[in-house]
């Protein structure tokens, strides 16, 4: 029995990605960087480790990694949508600015 290295790799990469995402507050980016480094260290150490079949903590680790990996994926998607919405709000503000220019001309 082995740790699910594919999920651990994804989780590590996503932590590093979020650590460099300007949409994430700076203190959280630092935490994502620190967690990414710890996960990378665990990955390197556990990559070749073998455990007895049915080792409960391996099953638990794999399950929790899958759950957290999905949550971090969801966060990444929300951040992408947030950036899109911010862009759309910027367009609305621009249109409203144009309306204000017209209104000033009528006064």
C-alpha distances in whole Angstrom, upper triangle without the diagonal:
4,7,9,12,14,15,15,17,20,20,21,23,25,26,27,29,30,31,34,35,39,38,36,38,38,37,34,33,33,30,28,29,28,25,24,24,22,19,20,20,16,15,17,15,12,12,11,9,6,5,6,5,7,8,10,11,8,9,12,12,11,14,16,16,16,19,21,20,23,25,25,26,29,30,31,32,35,36,36,38,40,41,43,45,46,47,49,50,52,53,55,56,58,60,61,62,64,65,67,69,70,71,73,75,76,77
4,6,8,11,12,12,14,16,17,17,20,22,22,24,26,27,28,30,32,35,35,33,35,35,34,31,30,30,27,25,25,24,21,20,21,19,16,16,16,13,11,13,12,8,8,8,7,5,6,9,9,10,9,12,11,7,9,12,10,9,13,15,13,14,18,18,18,20,23,23,23,26,28,28,29,32,33,33,36,37,38,40,42,43,44,46,48,49,51,52,53,55,57,58,59,61,63,64,66,67,68,70,72,73,74
4,6,9,9,8,11,13,13,14,17,18,18,20,22,23,24,27,28,32,31,29,31,31,30,27,26,26,24,21,22,21,18,17,18,16,12,13,14,10,9,11,11,7,7,9,8,8,9,11,11,12,10,11,10,6,8,10,7,6,10,11,10,11,15,15,14,17,19,19,20,23,24,24,26,28,29,30,32,34,35,37,38,40,41,43,44,45,47,49,50,51,53,55,56,58,59,60,62,64,65,66,68,70,71
4,6,6,6,9,10,11,12,15,16,17,19,20,22,23,25,26,30,29,27,30,30,29,26,25,26,23,20,21,21,18,16,18,16,13,13,15,12,10,13,13,10,9,11,11,11,12,14,14,14,13,14,12,9,9,11,9,6,9,11,8,9,13,13,12,14,17,17,17,20,22,21,23,26,27,27,29,31,32,34,36,37,38,40,41,43,44,46,47,49,50,52,53,55,56,58,59,61,62,64,66,67,68
4,5,5,6,9,10,10,12,14,15,16,18,20,21,23,24,28,28,26,29,29,28,25,24,24,22,19,19,19,16,14,15,14,11,11,12,10,7,10,11,8,7,10,11,12,14,17,16,17,16,17,15,11,13,14,11,9,12,13,10,11,14,14,12,15,18,17,17,20,21,21,23,25,26,26,29,30,31,33,35,36,37,39,41,42,43,45,46,48,49,51,52,54,55,57,58,60,61,62,65,66,67
4,5,5,6,9,10,11,12,14,16,16,18,20,22,23,26,26,25,28,28,28,24,23,24,22,19,19,20,17,15,16,16,12,12,15,13,10,12,14,12,10,13,14,15,17,20,19,19,19,19,18,14,14,16,13,10,13,14,10,10,14,14,11,13,16,15,14,18,19,18,20,23,23,24,26,28,28,30,32,33,34,36,38,39,40,42,44,45,47,48,49,51,53,54,56,57,59,60,62,64,65
4,5,5,6,8,10,10,12,14,15,16,18,20,21,24,24,22,25,26,25,22,21,22,20,16,18,18,15,13,15,15,11,12,15,12,10,14,15,13,12,15,16,17,17,20,19,19,18,18,16,13,13,13,11,8,10,10,7,7,10,10,7,10,13,12,12,15,16,16,18,20,21,22,24,26,26,28,30,31,32,34,36,37,39,40,42,43,45,46,47,49,51,52,54,56,56,58,60,61,63
4,5,5,6,9,10,11,12,14,15,17,19,20,24,24,22,24,24,23,20,19,19,17,14,15,15,12,10,12,11,7,8,11,9,7,10,12,10,10,13,14,15,16,20,19,19,18,17,15,12,13,13,10,8,11,10,7,9,11,10,8,12,14,12,13,16,17,17,19,21,22,22,25,26,27,29,31,32,33,35,37,38,39,41,42,44,46,47,48,50,52,53,54,56,57,58,61,62,63
4,5,5,6,9,10,11,12,14,15,17,18,22,22,21,23,23,23,20,18,19,18,14,14,15,13,10,12,12,8,8,11,10,7,10,13,12,10,14,15,17,19,22,22,22,21,21,19,16,17,17,14,12,15,14,10,11,14,13,10,13,15,13,13,17,17,16,18,21,21,21,24,26,26,28,30,31,32,34,36,36,38,40,41,42,44,46,47,48,50,51,53,55,56,57,59,61,62
4,5,5,6,9,10,10,12,14,16,16,20,20,19,22,22,22,19,17,18,17,13,14,16,13,10,13,14,10,10,14,13,11,14,16,15,14,17,19,20,22,25,24,24,23,22,20,17,18,17,14,13,14,13,10,10,12,11,7,10,12,10,9,13,14,12,15,18,18,18,21,22,23,24,27,27,28,30,32,33,35,37,38,39,41,42,43,45,47,48,50,52,53,54,56,58,59
4,6,5,6,9,10,11,12,15,15,19,19,17,19,20,19,16,15,16,14,10,12,13,10,8,11,11,8,9,13,12,10,14,16,15,14,18,19,21,21,24,24,23,22,21,18,16,17,16,12,11,13,11,7,9,10,8,5,9,10,8,9,12,12,12,14,17,17,18,20,21,22,24,26,27,28,30,32,33,35,36,37,39,41,42,43,45,47,48,49,51,52,53,56,57,58
4,5,5,6,9,10,11,13,15,18,19,16,19,18,18,15,13,14,12,9,9,10,8,5,8,9,6,6,10,10,9,11,14,13,13,17,18,21,22,25,25,25,23,23,20,18,19,18,14,14,16,14,10,12,14,11,9,13,13,10,12,15,14,13,17,19,18,19,22,23,23,25,27,28,29,31,33,33,35,37,38,39,42,43,43,46,47,48,50,52,53,54,56,58,59
4,5,5,6,9,10,11,12,16,17,15,18,18,18,16,13,15,14,10,10,12,11,7,10,12,9,9,13,13,11,14,17,16,16,19,21,23,25,28,28,28,26,26,23,21,22,21,17,16,18,16,13,14,15,13,10,13,14,10,11,14,14,12,15,17,16,17,20,21,21,23,25,25,26,29,30,31,33,35,36,37,39,40,41,43,45,46,47,49,51,51,54,56,56
4,5,5,6,8,10,10,14,14,13,16,16,16,13,11,13,12,9,10,12,10,8,11,13,11,11,15,15,14,17,19,19,18,22,23,25,26,29,29,28,27,26,23,21,22,21,17,17,17,15,12,13,14,11,8,10,11,7,7,11,10,8,11,14,13,13,17,17,18,20,22,22,24,26,27,28,30,32,33,34,36,37,38,40,42,43,45,47,48,49,51,53,54
4,5,5,6,9,10,13,14,11,14,14,13,10,9,10,9,5,6,9,7,5,9,10,9,10,13,14,13,16,18,18,18,22,23,25,26,29,29,29,27,26,23,21,22,20,17,17,18,15,12,14,14,11,10,12,11,8,10,13,11,10,14,15,14,15,18,18,19,21,23,23,25,27,28,29,31,33,33,35,37,38,39,41,43,43,45,47,48,49,51,53,54
4,5,5,7,9,12,14,12,14,13,14,11,9,10,10,6,6,9,8,6,8,11,10,10,13,15,14,16,19,19,19,23,24,27,28,31,32,31,29,28,25,24,25,23,20,20,21,19,16,17,18,15,13,15,15,11,12,15,13,12,15,17,15,16,19,19,19,22,24,23,25,27,28,29,31,33,33,34,37,38,38,41,43,43,45,47,48,49,51,53,54
4,5,5,6,10,11,10,13,13,15,12,9,11,12,8,9,12,12,9,12,15,13,13,17,18,17,19,22,22,21,25,27,29,30,34,33,33,31,30,28,26,26,25,22,21,22,20,17,18,18,15,13,15,14,10,11,13,11,9,12,14,12,12,16,16,15,18,21,20,21,24,25,25,27,30,30,31,34,35,35,37,39,40,41,44,45,46,48,50,51
4,5,5,8,8,7,10,10,11,9,6,9,10,6,8,11,11,9,13,15,14,15,18,19,18,21,23,23,23,27,28,30,31,34,34,33,32,30,27,26,26,25,22,22,22,19,17,18,17,14,13,14,13,9,10,12,9,7,11,12,10,11,15,14,14,17,19,18,20,23,23,24,26,28,28,30,32,33,34,36,38,38,40,42,43,44,46,48,49
4,6,8,10,8,9,8,9,7,4,6,7,5,5,9,9,8,11,13,13,14,17,18,18,20,22,23,23,27,28,31,32,35,35,35,33,31,28,27,28,26,23,23,24,21,18,20,20,16,15,17,16,12,14,15,13,11,15,15,13,15,18,17,16,20,21,20,22,25,25,25,28,30,30,31,34,35,35,37,39,40,41,44,45,45,47,50,50
4,6,9,8,10,9,12,10,7,9,11,9,8,12,13,11,13,16,16,16,19,21,21,22,25,26,25,29,30,33,35,38,38,37,36,35,31,30,31,29,26,26,27,24,21,22,22,19,17,19,18,14,15,17,14,12,15,16,12,14,17,16,15,18,20,19,20,23,24,23,26,28,28,29,32,33,33,35,37,38,39,41,43,43,45,47,48
4,5,6,9,9,12,10,7,11,12,10,11,14,15,14,16,19,18,19,22,23,23,25,27,28,28,31,32,35,36,39,39,38,37,35,32,31,31,30,27,26,27,24,21,22,22,18,17,18,16,13,13,14,11,9,12,12,9,10,13,12,11,14,16,15,16,20,20,20,23,25,25,26,29,30,30,32,34,34,36,38,39,40,42,44,45
4,5,7,8,11,11,8,12,14,12,13,16,17,17,19,22,22,22,25,26,26,28,31,31,31,35,36,39,40,43,43,42,40,38,35,34,35,33,30,30,30,27,25,25,25,21,20,21,19,16,16,17,14,12,14,13,10,11,14,12,10,14,15,13,15,18,18,17,20,23,22,23,26,27,27,29,31,31,33,36,36,37,39,41,42
4,6,9,12,10,9,13,14,13,15,18,18,18,20,22,22,23,26,27,27,29,32,32,32,36,36,39,39,42,42,41,39,37,35,34,34,31,29,29,28,26,24,24,23,20,19,19,17,14,15,14,11,10,12,10,7,9,11,8,8,12,12,11,13,16,16,16,19,20,20,22,25,25,26,28,30,30,32,34,35,36,38,40,40
4,6,8,6,6,10,11,10,12,14,15,15,18,19,19,21,23,24,25,27,29,29,30,34,34,36,37,40,40,38,36,35,32,31,31,29,26,26,26,23,21,22,21,17,17,18,15,12,14,14,10,10,12,11,8,11,13,11,11,15,15,14,16,19,19,19,22,24,23,25,28,28,29,31,33,33,35,38,38,39,41,43,43
4,6,5,6,9,10,11,12,14,15,16,19,20,21,22,24,26,26,29,30,31,32,35,36,38,39,41,41,40,38,36,33,33,33,30,28,28,28,25,23,24,23,19,20,20,18,15,17,17,13,13,16,14,11,14,16,13,14,17,18,16,18,21,20,20,24,25,24,26,29,29,29,32,34,33,35,38,38,38,41,43,43
4,5,5,6,9,10,11,13,14,15,17,19,20,21,23,24,25,27,29,30,31,34,35,38,38,41,42,40,38,36,33,33,33,31,28,29,29,26,24,26,24,21,21,22,20,17,19,19,16,16,19,17,14,17,19,17,17,20,21,19,21,24,23,23,26,28,27,28,32,32,31,34,36,36,37,40,40,40,43,45,45
4,5,5,6,9,10,11,13,14,16,17,18,20,22,23,24,26,28,29,30,33,33,36,36,39,40,39,36,34,31,31,32,29,26,28,28,24,23,25,23,20,20,22,19,17,19,20,16,17,20,19,16,19,21,19,19,23,23,21,24,27,26,26,30,31,30,32,35,34,34,37,39,38,40,43,43,43,46,48,48
4,5,5,6,9,10,10,12,14,15,16,18,20,21,22,24,26,26,27,31,31,33,34,37,37,35,33,31,28,28,28,26,23,24,24,21,19,21,20,16,17,18,15,13,16,16,12,13,17,15,13,17,19,17,17,21,21,20,23,25,25,25,29,30,29,31,34,34,34,37,39,39,40,43,43,44,47,48,48
4,5,5,6,9,10,10,12,14,15,16,18,20,21,22,24,25,26,30,30,33,33,37,37,36,34,32,29,28,29,27,24,24,25,22,20,21,20,17,17,18,16,13,15,16,13,13,16,16,13,16,18,17,17,20,21,20,22,25,25,25,28,30,29,31,34,34,34,37,39,39,40,43,43,44,46,48,49
4,5,5,6,9,10,11,12,14,15,17,19,20,21,23,24,25,29,29,32,33,36,37,36,33,32,28,28,29,27,24,25,25,22,20,23,22,18,18,21,18,15,18,19,16,16,20,19,17,20,22,21,20,24,25,24,26,29,28,28,32,33,32,34,37,37,37,40,42,42,43,46,47,47,49,51,51
4,5,5,6,8,10,11,12,14,15,16,18,20,21,22,24,27,27,30,30,33,34,32,30,28,25,25,26,23,20,22,22,19,17,20,19,15,16,18,16,13,16,18,15,15,19,19,17,20,22,21,21,25,26,25,27,30,29,30,33,34,34,36,39,39,39,42,43,43,45,48,48,49,51,53,53
4,5,5,6,9,10,10,12,14,15,16,18,20,20,21,25,25,28,28,32,32,31,29,27,24,23,24,22,19,20,20,17,15,17,17,13,13,15,14,10,13,15,12,12,16,16,15,17,20,19,19,23,24,23,25,28,28,29,32,33,33,35,37,38,38,41,43,43,44,47,48,48,51,53,53
4,5,5,6,9,10,10,12,14,15,17,19,20,21,24,25,28,29,32,33,32,30,29,25,24,26,24,20,21,22,20,17,19,20,16,15,18,17,14,16,18,16,15,19,19,17,19,22,21,21,25,26,25,27,30,30,30,33,35,35,36,39,40,40,42,44,44,46,49,49,50,52,54,54
4,5,5,6,9,10,11,13,14,16,17,18,20,23,23,26,27,30,31,31,28,27,23,23,24,22,19,21,22,19,17,20,20,16,16,19,18,15,18,20,18,18,21,22,20,22,25,24,25,28,29,28,30,33,33,33,36,38,38,39,42,43,43,45,47,47,49,52,52,52,55,57,57
4,5,5,6,8,10,10,12,14,15,16,18,21,21,24,24,27,28,27,25,23,20,19,21,19,15,17,18,15,13,16,16,12,13,16,15,12,15,18,16,16,20,20,19,21,24,24,24,27,29,28,30,33,33,34,36,38,38,40,42,43,43,46,48,48,50,52,53,53,56,58,58
4,5,5,6,9,10,10,12,14,15,16,19,20,23,24,27,28,27,25,24,21,20,21,20,16,17,18,16,13,16,16,13,12,16,15,12,14,17,16,15,19,20,18,20,23,23,23,26,28,28,29,32,33,33,36,38,38,39,42,43,43,45,47,48,49,52,52,53,56,58,58
4,5,5,6,9,10,11,12,14,15,18,19,22,24,27,28,28,26,25,22,20,23,21,18,19,21,18,15,18,19,16,16,19,19,16,18,21,19,19,22,24,22,24,27,27,27,30,31,31,32,35,36,36,39,41,40,42,45,45,46,48,50,50,52,54,55,56,58,60,61
4,5,5,6,9,10,11,12,14,17,17,20,21,24,26,25,22,22,18,17,20,18,15,16,18,16,14,17,18,15,15,19,18,16,19,21,20,20,23,25,23,25,28,28,29,32,33,33,35,37,38,38,41,43,43,44,47,48,48,50,52,52,54,57,57,58,60,62,63
4,5,5,6,9,10,10,12,15,15,18,19,22,23,23,20,20,16,15,17,16,12,13,15,13,11,14,15,12,12,16,16,14,16,19,18,18,21,23,22,24,27,27,27,30,32,32,34,36,37,38,40,42,42,44,46,47,48,50,52,52,54,56,57,58,60,62,62
4,5,5,6,9,10,10,14,15,18,20,23,24,24,22,22,19,17,19,19,15,15,18,16,13,16,18,15,14,18,19,16,18,21,20,19,23,25,23,25,28,28,28,31,33,33,34,37,38,38,41,43,43,44,47,48,48,51,53,53,54,57,58,59,61,63,63
4,5,5,6,9,10,13,13,17,18,22,24,24,21,22,18,17,20,19,15,16,19,18,15,18,20,18,17,21,21,19,21,24,23,23,26,28,27,28,31,32,32,34,36,36,38,40,41,42,44,46,46,47,50,51,51,54,56,56,58,60,61,62,64,66,66
4,5,5,6,8,11,11,14,15,19,20,20,18,18,15,13,16,15,12,13,16,15,12,16,18,16,15,19,20,18,20,23,23,23,26,28,27,29,31,32,32,35,37,37,38,41,42,42,45,47,47,49,51,52,53,55,57,57,59,61,62,63,65,67,67
4,5,5,6,9,10,13,15,18,20,20,18,19,16,13,16,16,12,12,16,15,12,15,17,16,15,18,20,18,19,22,22,22,25,27,26,27,30,31,32,34,36,36,37,40,41,42,44,46,46,48,50,51,52,54,56,57,58,61,61,62,65,67,67
4,6,6,8,10,13,16,19,21,22,20,21,18,16,19,19,16,16,19,19,16,18,21,19,18,22,23,21,22,26,26,25,28,30,29,30,33,34,34,36,39,39,40,42,44,44,46,48,49,50,52,54,54,56,58,59,60,63,64,65,67,69,69
4,6,7,7,11,13,17,19,20,18,19,16,14,17,18,15,15,19,18,16,19,22,20,20,23,24,23,24,28,27,27,30,32,31,33,36,36,37,39,41,41,43,45,46,47,49,51,51,53,55,56,57,59,61,62,63,65,66,67,69,71,72
4,6,5,8,10,14,16,17,14,16,13,11,14,15,12,12,16,16,14,16,19,18,18,21,23,22,23,26,26,26,29,31,31,32,35,36,36,38,41,41,42,45,46,47,49,51,51,53,55,56,57,59,61,62,63,65,66,67,70,71,72
4,6,9,11,15,16,18,16,18,16,13,15,17,14,13,17,17,15,17,20,19,18,21,23,22,23,26,27,26,28,31,31,31,34,36,36,38,40,41,42,44,46,46,48,50,51,52,54,56,57,58,60,61,63,65,66,67,69,71,72
4,7,10,13,15,17,16,18,17,14,16,18,16,15,19,20,18,20,23,22,21,24,27,25,26,30,30,30,32,35,34,35,38,39,40,41,44,44,45,48,49,50,52,54,55,56,58,60,60,62,64,65,66,69,70,71,73,75,76
4,7,10,12,14,13,15,13,11,14,16,14,14,18,18,17,19,22,22,21,24,26,26,27,30,30,30,33,35,35,36,39,40,41,43,45,45,47,49,50,51,53,55,56,57,59,61,61,63,65,66,68,70,71,72,74,76,77
4,7,9,11,10,13,13,10,13,15,14,14,17,19,18,19,22,23,22,25,27,27,28,31,32,32,34,36,37,38,40,42,43,44,46,47,49,50,52,53,55,57,58,59,61,62,63,65,67,68,70,72,73,74,76,78,78
4,6,8,7,10,10,8,10,13,12,13,16,17,17,19,21,22,22,25,27,27,28,31,32,32,35,37,37,39,41,42,43,45,47,48,49,51,52,54,56,57,58,60,62,63,64,66,68,68,70,72,73,74,77,78,79
4,6,6,9,11,9,11,14,14,15,17,19,19,21,23,24,25,27,29,30,31,33,34,35,37,39,40,41,43,44,46,47,49,50,52,53,55,56,58,60,61,62,64,65,67,69,70,71,73,75,75,77,79,81,81
4,6,9,11,9,10,13,14,13,15,18,19,19,22,23,24,25,28,29,29,32,33,34,36,38,39,40,42,43,45,46,48,49,51,52,54,55,57,58,60,61,63,64,66,68,69,70,72,74,74,76,78,79,80
4,6,9,8,7,10,12,12,13,16,17,18,20,22,22,24,26,27,28,30,32,33,34,36,38,39,40,42,44,45,46,48,50,51,52,54,56,57,58,60,62,62,64,66,67,68,71,72,73,74,77,78,79
4,6,6,7,9,10,11,13,15,16,17,19,20,21,23,25,26,27,29,31,32,34,35,37,38,40,41,43,44,46,47,49,50,51,53,55,56,57,59,61,62,63,65,66,67,70,71,72,73,76,77,78
4,5,5,6,9,10,11,12,14,15,17,18,20,21,23,24,26,27,29,30,32,33,35,36,38,39,41,42,43,45,47,48,49,51,53,54,55,57,59,59,61,63,64,65,67,69,69,71,74,75,75
4,5,5,6,8,10,10,12,14,15,16,18,20,21,22,24,25,26,28,30,31,32,34,36,37,38,40,41,43,45,46,47,49,51,52,53,55,57,57,59,61,62,63,65,67,67,69,71,72,73
4,5,5,6,8,10,10,12,14,15,16,18,20,21,22,24,25,26,28,30,31,33,35,36,37,39,40,42,43,45,46,48,50,51,52,54,56,56,58,60,61,62,64,66,67,68,70,72,72
4,5,5,6,9,10,11,12,14,15,17,19,20,21,23,25,26,27,29,30,32,33,35,37,38,39,41,43,44,45,47,49,50,51,53,54,55,57,59,60,61,63,65,65,67,70,71,71
4,5,5,6,8,10,11,12,14,16,17,18,20,21,23,24,26,27,29,30,32,33,35,36,37,39,41,42,43,45,47,48,49,51,53,53,55,57,58,59,61,63,63,65,67,68,69
4,5,5,6,9,10,10,12,14,15,16,18,20,21,22,24,25,27,28,30,31,33,35,36,37,39,40,41,43,45,46,47,49,51,52,53,55,56,57,60,61,62,63,66,67,68
4,6,5,6,9,10,10,12,14,15,16,18,20,21,23,24,26,27,29,30,32,33,35,36,38,39,40,42,44,45,46,48,50,51,52,54,56,57,59,60,61,63,65,66,67
4,5,5,6,9,10,11,13,14,15,17,19,20,21,23,25,26,27,29,31,32,33,35,37,38,39,41,43,44,45,47,49,49,51,53,54,55,57,59,59,61,64,65,65
4,5,5,6,8,10,11,12,14,15,16,18,20,21,23,24,26,27,29,30,31,33,35,36,37,39,41,42,43,45,47,47,49,51,52,53,55,57,57,59,61,62,63
4,5,5,6,8,10,10,12,14,15,16,18,20,21,22,24,25,27,29,30,31,33,35,36,37,39,40,42,43,45,46,47,50,51,52,54,56,56,58,60,61,62
4,6,5,6,9,10,10,12,14,15,17,18,20,21,23,24,26,27,29,30,32,33,35,36,38,39,41,42,44,45,47,49,50,51,53,55,55,57,59,60,61
4,5,5,6,9,10,11,13,14,16,17,19,20,21,23,25,26,27,29,31,32,33,35,37,37,39,41,42,43,45,47,48,49,51,53,53,55,57,58,59
4,5,5,6,8,10,10,12,14,15,16,18,20,21,23,24,25,27,29,30,31,33,35,36,37,39,41,41,43,45,46,47,49,51,51,53,55,57,57
4,5,5,6,9,10,11,12,14,15,17,19,20,21,23,24,26,27,29,30,32,34,35,36,38,40,41,42,44,45,46,48,50,51,52,55,56,57
4,6,5,6,9,10,11,12,14,15,17,18,20,21,22,24,26,27,28,30,32,33,34,36,38,39,40,42,43,45,47,48,49,51,53,54,55
4,5,5,6,9,10,10,12,14,15,16,19,20,21,22,24,26,26,28,30,31,32,35,36,37,38,41,41,43,45,47,47,48,51,52,53
4,5,5,6,9,10,11,13,14,15,17,19,20,21,23,24,25,27,29,30,31,33,35,36,37,39,41,42,44,45,46,47,50,51,52
4,5,5,6,9,10,11,13,14,16,17,19,20,22,23,24,26,28,29,30,32,34,35,36,38,39,41,43,44,45,47,49,50,51
4,5,5,6,9,10,11,12,14,15,16,18,20,21,22,24,26,27,28,30,32,33,34,36,37,38,41,42,43,44,47,48,49
4,5,5,6,9,10,10,12,14,15,16,18,20,21,22,24,25,26,29,30,31,32,35,36,37,39,41,41,43,45,46,47
4,5,5,6,9,10,11,13,14,15,17,19,20,21,23,25,26,27,29,30,32,34,35,36,38,40,41,42,44,46,47
4,5,5,6,9,10,11,12,14,16,17,18,20,21,23,24,26,27,29,30,32,33,35,37,38,39,41,43,44,45
4,5,5,6,9,10,10,12,14,15,16,18,20,21,22,24,26,26,28,30,31,32,35,36,37,38,41,42,43
4,5,5,6,9,10,10,12,14,15,16,19,20,21,23,25,25,27,29,30,31,33,35,36,37,39,41,42
4,5,5,6,9,10,11,13,14,16,17,19,20,21,23,25,26,28,29,31,32,34,35,36,38,40,41
4,5,5,6,9,10,10,12,14,15,17,18,20,21,23,24,26,27,29,30,32,33,35,37,38,39
4,5,5,6,9,10,10,12,14,15,16,18,20,21,22,24,26,27,29,30,31,33,35,36,37
4,5,5,6,9,10,11,13,14,15,17,19,20,21,23,25,26,27,29,30,31,34,35,36
4,5,5,6,9,10,11,13,14,15,17,19,20,21,23,25,26,28,29,30,32,34,35
4,5,5,6,8,10,10,12,14,15,16,18,20,21,22,24,26,27,28,31,32,33
4,5,5,6,9,10,10,12,14,15,16,19,20,21,23,25,25,27,29,30,31
4,5,5,6,9,10,11,13,14,15,17,19,20,21,23,25,26,28,29,31
4,5,5,6,9,10,11,12,14,16,17,19,20,22,23,25,26,28,29
4,5,5,6,9,10,10,12,14,15,16,18,20,21,22,25,26,27
4,5,5,6,9,10,10,12,14,15,17,19,20,21,23,25,26
4,5,5,6,9,10,11,13,14,16,17,19,20,22,23,25
4,5,5,6,9,10,10,12,14,15,16,18,20,21,23
4,5,5,6,9,10,10,12,14,15,16,19,20,21
4,5,5,6,9,10,11,13,14,15,17,19,20
4,5,5,6,9,10,11,12,14,16,17,19
4,5,5,6,9,10,10,12,14,15,17
4,5,5,6,9,10,11,13,15,16
4,5,5,7,9,10,11,13,15
4,5,5,6,9,10,11,13
4,5,5,6,9,10,11
4,5,5,6,9,10
4,5,5,7,9
4,5,5,7
4,5,5
4,6
4
